[in-house]
Amino acid sequence: IRERGQRLFNGYEKPEIECYTCHGGDASGAVKGPDLGKRVPKRSDAELRKAILEGPGLMPAFKGKLDDRELDEIVRWLRVRFPSE
C-alpha cells in the first residue's frame, strides 16, 4: 500500500489504529462498521476529523492516537477513495 492514509487506516503504521477491523481494508464496510462510501461524500473534512477523533455511536475515539498530519492523511485518502458527489 503506497498511500500513507490507507496504511494508517489499516494499522500498518500504528497497530492501535484499527479502522479496517470495522470498516474493511478498503473502507467499504464490514460486519461492525458501515460502508464509508455512503458517508464520506456527505461530510466535510471537519466532520470526518471530528468523527475519527471523537468516535460517534459505537465507534471508538482516536483522539491522542493520531497527530494532525496523520489525521489529514486518513481524511485525504478517504476523499480520494470516495469523492464528493
C-alpha angles and dihedrals in degrees: 000000000000100000111086093209090058092047089053092046089053097047096247095125099030116022091200090064101081105164089140094063091070104021100036126246092281094042092244093124139269138201096296104027135053128246103271090205087077094049110032097065091053096052134072122238088254090054091049092049091049092050092051094046099041103027112224119227112340094347114113120241118246097194109140092018097079128045121220094264093051091047090051091050093053091048091047091051091049090050092052092045094046111024120196115269 
